[in-house]
Amino acid sequence: MTEALPTLWFVLIAVLWAGYLFLEGFDLGVGMLMKLMARNDTQRRVLLNTVGPVWDGNEVWLVTAVGATFAAFPHWYASLLSALYLPFLVVLLGLIFRAVAFEWRGKRDSDAWRNRWDWAIAIGSFTAAAGIGAALALTTTGLPLDADGNRVGGAFAWATAPAFLGAAAVVLFCLVHAAAFLALKTEGGVRGQADRLFRRLLPLAMVPFVGWALLVQADTGSVVTWLVVVLAVVAFVAAHRSSTAGRDGRAFAALGVGMLALVGSIFGAVFPVVLPSTLDDAFDLTTQNAASSPYTLGLMSVVACFGLPLVLAYQAWTYWVFRRRVSEASIPAAHAITAL
């Protein structure tokens, strides 16, 4: 049983990352679309209202994924985050500016004021998506690690082709995922724009993500993981067809299934390696040599059995409560906040 615990936690961490990309993906995309799609302040407020009740809850998946890695695989955590110190710093700054902008954007009735915070939301969302994409790509394709798990090279040794491929994959996925989400959650002009953007962007947006999956499959893939990649491509085709038929819910679901399949194929292909070394295969970090003690993993498993269902139930309830569509007609006039 104790030998199975590292495998269990590897699967759980992969699920947490997939859940983060699925949930935080659309609100990071909505943040970028504040400047790429919305035409006026009312439309930007529609976009904000679609993610306003859920964006901070979605970020819990990132905290949980990193925290679970720290507790279950401390050597993986230490090697990955120290090697990617600069990218993760940029991610944190992006998330901080984005969070502050969500709260402060409406505090003053000024176009210049709102424009500055809109840029903070858009840039913060972009940097977070790009940084997370680069980190996930590198943890599945490799970093220059020595026998002690330390990075070899300078501060930008991580800046490789797979890192930029992963960054592009997640940024473009977030944009198309947001378009699918907005088509599902809005009415009127915003819905029409999002619907058209989804169909135009989908074929291009998923190319880097599929390319990342194929890169991993070519190195360590199996028949099963190759078939999962094929399933993902079929799901993307189904998403496009559903959108064309006006079935927004099915399009959003099919896109999500495709992304989950790609993430599953990538993590499935690299298993049991959690962080490959590009210097020597003998330096790879695996589920066995990077894991915590069996006691720690066992205790974490007991806590997860009780905590995870509660978190999932609460988040599902939140989405159910705020399930209604948002339209421009439901946005009140902007007003200034006056001090008492």
matplotlib code that plots the C-alpha trace (Angstrom):
import matplotlib.pyplot as plt

x = [0.0, 2.8, 4.4, 1.1, 0.9, 3.4, 1.5, -1.8, -0.4, 1.1, -2.3, -3.9, -1.4, -2.1, -5.8, -5.3, -3.3, -6.0, -8.7, -6.7, -6.4, -10.1, -11.4, -8.8, -8.2, -11.4, -11.1, -7.5, -8.7, -11.6, -8.9, -7.0, -10.1, -10.8, -8.5, -8.7, -12.5, -14.5, -15.4, -16.6, -16.7, -20.1, -18.9, -15.8, -18.1, -20.1, -16.9, -15.9, -19.3, -19.1, -16.0, -16.4, -18.0, -15.6, -12.1, -10.6, -12.0, -10.5, -7.0, -7.4, -6.6, -3.2, -2.4, -3.5, -1.5, 1.7, 1.0, 0.4, 3.6, 5.5, 4.0, 4.0, 7.1, 9.4, 12.4, 10.2, 8.9, 12.4, 14.0, 11.2, 10.5, 14.2, 15.0, 12.0, 12.4, 12.0, 9.0, 7.2, 8.0, 6.4, 3.4, 2.9, 3.3, 0.7, -1.8, -1.3, -1.8, -4.8, -6.4, -5.9, -7.3, -10.5, -11.1, -10.0, -11.2, -14.7, -13.6, -13.5, -15.7, -12.9, -12.1, -8.3, -8.6, -10.5, -8.2, -5.1, -6.7, -8.0, -4.4, -3.4, -6.0, -5.1, -1.3, -1.6, -3.7, -1.3, 1.8, 0.1, -1.0, 2.3, 4.3, 2.2, 2.3, 6.1, 6.4, 4.1, 5.9, 9.3, 8.2, 7.2, 10.0, 12.9, 15.3, 19.2, 19.4, 22.4, 22.6, 21.4, 18.4, 20.0, 19.7, 22.9, 23.3, 22.3, 19.0, 17.6, 18.6, 14.8, 14.2, 14.0, 11.7, 9.5, 9.0, 7.8, 5.7, 4.0, 3.5, 1.8, -0.3, -1.8, -2.2, -4.1, -6.1, -7.2, -8.3, -10.4, -11.7, -12.8, -14.6, -16.5, -17.3, -18.5, -20.7, -22.3, -22.5, -23.6, -26.3, -26.5, -23.5, -20.8, -22.2, -22.1, -18.5, -17.4, -19.2, -17.5, -14.1, -14.4, -14.9, -12.2, -9.6, -10.1, -8.3, -5.2, -5.3, -5.0, -2.0, 0.6, -1.2, -1.4, 2.2, 3.3, 1.5, 3.0, 6.5, 6.1, 4.5, 7.4, 9.8, 8.0, 4.5, 2.7, -0.2, -2.7, -1.4, -1.3, -4.9, -5.8, -4.2, -6.4, -9.4, -8.5, -8.4, -11.8, -13.2, -11.9, -13.6, -16.8, -16.5, -16.2, -19.2, -21.3, -20.5, -21.5, -24.8, -25.4, -24.9, -22.8, -22.9, -21.7, -19.0, -17.7, -17.8, -16.1, -13.3, -12.8, -12.8, -10.1, -7.9, -8.3, -7.4, -4.2, -3.1, -3.8, -1.8, 1.1, 1.3, 0.6, 3.4, 6.0, 5.0, 6.8, 9.2, 8.0, 10.9, 13.3, 16.9, 18.1, 21.7, 21.4, 18.4, 20.0, 19.3, 15.6, 13.2, 10.6, 7.6, 9.8, 13.0, 11.2, 8.4, 7.8, 7.8, 4.9, 3.6, 3.3, 1.6, -0.8, -1.7, -2.2, -4.5, -6.7, -7.0, -7.7, -10.5, -12.4, -11.3, -11.4, -15.1, -16.0, -14.0, -15.6, -19.1, -18.7, -17.3, -20.1, -22.6, -21.0, -21.2, -24.9, -25.8, -24.2, -25.4, -27.5, -26.3, -25.1, -26.1, -25.3, -28.8, -28.1, -25.1, -26.0, -24.5, -21.0, -20.7, -18.0, -17.3, -17.5, -15.9, -18.2]
y = [0.0, 2.4, 1.9, 3.0, 6.3, 8.2, 7.1, 8.2, 11.6, 12.0, 11.4, 13.8, 16.5, 16.0, 16.3, 19.5, 21.0, 19.9, 21.4, 24.6, 24.9, 24.2, 26.6, 29.4, 29.0, 30.8, 33.6, 34.3, 34.3, 36.7, 39.0, 39.0, 39.6, 42.8, 44.5, 42.1, 41.8, 44.2, 47.3, 49.6, 49.9, 48.2, 45.2, 45.0, 45.1, 42.2, 40.2, 41.1, 40.1, 36.6, 35.7, 38.1, 35.5, 32.7, 33.9, 33.9, 30.4, 29.2, 30.3, 27.8, 25.1, 26.6, 27.0, 23.4, 22.0, 23.7, 22.9, 19.3, 19.1, 20.6, 18.1, 14.9, 15.5, 18.0, 17.3, 17.9, 21.2, 22.3, 21.6, 23.0, 26.2, 27.1, 26.4, 28.6, 31.3, 34.1, 32.8, 32.0, 35.5, 37.0, 34.7, 35.9, 39.5, 39.1, 37.4, 40.2, 43.0, 41.2, 40.7, 44.3, 45.5, 43.4, 45.2, 48.7, 49.1, 50.4, 52.7, 55.8, 57.0, 57.8, 56.4, 56.8, 55.1, 52.1, 51.9, 51.5, 48.7, 47.0, 46.8, 45.4, 42.7, 41.9, 41.9, 40.1, 37.4, 37.0, 36.7, 34.2, 32.0, 32.2, 31.4, 28.5, 27.1, 27.3, 25.7, 22.8, 22.2, 22.1, 19.7, 17.3, 17.9, 18.5, 21.0, 20.9, 19.3, 17.7, 14.7, 16.8, 18.2, 21.6, 23.7, 23.8, 27.1, 30.7, 32.3, 31.8, 28.2, 27.5, 29.6, 26.8, 26.0, 23.7, 26.5, 28.9, 26.2, 25.6, 29.3, 29.7, 26.6, 27.8, 31.4, 30.4, 27.8, 30.4, 32.7, 30.1, 28.7, 32.2, 32.7, 29.4, 30.5, 33.9, 32.4, 30.3, 33.0, 36.1, 37.5, 40.1, 41.6, 40.1, 36.6, 37.0, 38.3, 35.5, 32.9, 34.1, 34.4, 30.8, 29.3, 31.4, 30.9, 27.2, 25.6, 27.8, 28.0, 24.3, 23.7, 24.6, 22.4, 19.4, 20.1, 20.0, 16.7, 15.2, 16.3, 14.4, 11.4, 11.2, 10.8, 8.7, 8.0, 4.7, 3.4, 4.4, 8.0, 8.3, 7.3, 9.9, 12.6, 11.4, 11.6, 15.2, 16.1, 14.5, 16.5, 19.8, 19.0, 18.2, 21.6, 23.5, 21.6, 22.2, 25.9, 26.1, 24.4, 27.0, 24.5, 26.6, 24.2, 21.3, 23.4, 24.4, 20.9, 19.3, 21.9, 21.0, 17.3, 17.9, 19.9, 17.3, 14.5, 16.4, 17.0, 13.3, 12.2, 14.4, 13.4, 9.7, 9.7, 11.0, 8.8, 7.8, 10.7, 14.0, 16.2, 14.9, 16.0, 17.0, 16.3, 12.6, 10.3, 9.1, 12.5, 12.3, 12.9, 10.2, 9.4, 7.2, 9.3, 12.6, 11.5, 12.2, 9.4, 6.9, 8.3, 11.8, 10.5, 8.4, 11.3, 13.5, 10.9, 10.8, 14.6, 14.7, 12.1, 14.6, 17.9, 17.4, 16.5, 19.6, 21.9, 20.4, 20.6, 24.2, 25.3, 23.4, 25.2, 28.6, 27.9, 26.8, 30.0, 32.2, 30.2, 32.9, 34.7, 38.3, 40.9, 44.6, 45.5, 44.1, 46.4, 49.6, 53.0, 53.6, 55.7, 57.1, 55.8, 58.7, 58.7, 59.1]
z = [0.0, 0.9, -2.5, -4.2, -2.3, -4.4, -7.5, -6.0, -5.2, -8.6, -10.1, -7.6, -8.4, -12.2, -11.5, -9.5, -12.4, -14.9, -12.6, -12.4, -16.1, -16.6, -14.0, -13.8, -17.6, -18.6, -16.0, -17.1, -20.6, -19.7, -18.2, -21.4, -23.4, -21.4, -23.9, -26.9, -27.3, -25.2, -27.1, -24.3, -20.5, -20.3, -22.1, -19.9, -16.9, -18.4, -18.7, -15.1, -13.8, -15.4, -13.3, -10.4, -8.0, -8.9, -9.9, -6.4, -5.7, -8.9, -7.7, -4.8, -7.3, -8.0, -4.3, -3.6, -6.5, -5.4, -1.7, -2.5, -4.5, -1.5, 0.9, -1.3, -3.4, -1.6, -4.0, -7.0, -5.4, -4.5, -7.8, -9.9, -8.0, -7.5, -11.2, -12.2, -9.6, -12.1, -14.0, -10.7, -9.4, -12.6, -12.1, -8.5, -9.5, -12.3, -10.0, -7.4, -9.9, -11.3, -7.9, -6.9, -10.2, -9.8, -6.4, -7.4, -10.9, -9.9, -7.1, -9.2, -12.1, -14.4, -17.9, -17.3, -13.9, -15.3, -18.3, -16.1, -14.1, -17.3, -18.5, -15.1, -15.4, -19.0, -18.5, -15.1, -16.7, -19.6, -17.4, -15.1, -17.9, -19.7, -16.6, -15.6, -19.1, -19.2, -15.8, -16.7, -20.0, -18.3, -15.6, -18.4, -20.8, -18.5, -16.9, -16.7, -13.2, -11.6, -9.4, -6.4, -8.2, -8.6, -11.8, -14.0, -15.8, -15.3, -14.3, -17.8, -18.3, -18.3, -21.4, -23.9, -26.8, -24.7, -22.2, -24.9, -26.4, -23.1, -22.5, -25.9, -25.3, -22.1, -23.1, -26.3, -24.5, -21.9, -24.7, -26.5, -23.2, -22.2, -25.5, -24.9, -21.4, -22.4, -25.1, -22.4, -19.7, -21.5, -23.7, -26.5, -28.2, -26.0, -26.6, -30.4, -30.3, -28.0, -30.2, -33.4, -31.6, -30.4, -33.8, -35.4, -32.7, -31.8, -34.8, -34.2, -30.4, -29.8, -32.1, -29.4, -26.8, -29.2, -30.2, -26.5, -26.1, -29.2, -28.1, -24.9, -26.6, -29.1, -26.2, -23.6, -24.9, -24.9, -27.1, -24.4, -24.2, -28.0, -28.1, -25.5, -27.7, -30.6, -28.2, -27.4, -31.1, -31.6, -28.7, -30.2, -33.5, -31.6, -29.7, -33.0, -34.5, -31.4, -31.4, -35.1, -34.2, -31.4, -28.6, -26.3, -23.3, -25.4, -27.0, -23.6, -22.3, -25.3, -25.2, -21.5, -22.2, -24.9, -22.5, -19.8, -22.2, -23.3, -19.7, -18.9, -21.9, -21.0, -17.3, -18.2, -20.7, -18.3, -15.3, -13.1, -13.8, -12.1, -13.3, -16.0, -16.2, -19.6, -18.5, -17.6, -17.2, -14.0, -12.5, -13.1, -10.2, -10.0, -7.8, -5.7, -5.2, -4.8, -2.5, 1.2, 3.8, 3.7, 7.0, 5.5, 2.3, 4.4, 6.6, 3.6, 2.0, 5.0, 5.1, 1.4, 1.7, 3.9, 2.6, -1.2, -1.4, 0.8, -1.5, -4.6, -3.2, -2.1, -5.5, -7.4, -5.2, -6.0, -9.8, -9.4, -7.5, -10.2, -13.2, -14.8, -18.0, -17.8, -20.3, -20.9, -19.8, -16.4, -15.8, -13.8, -14.6, -13.3, -10.2, -8.0, -4.4, -2.0, 1.5, 4.5]

ax = plt.figure().add_subplot(projection="3d")
ax.plot(x, y, z, "-o")
ax.set_aspect("equal")
plt.show()
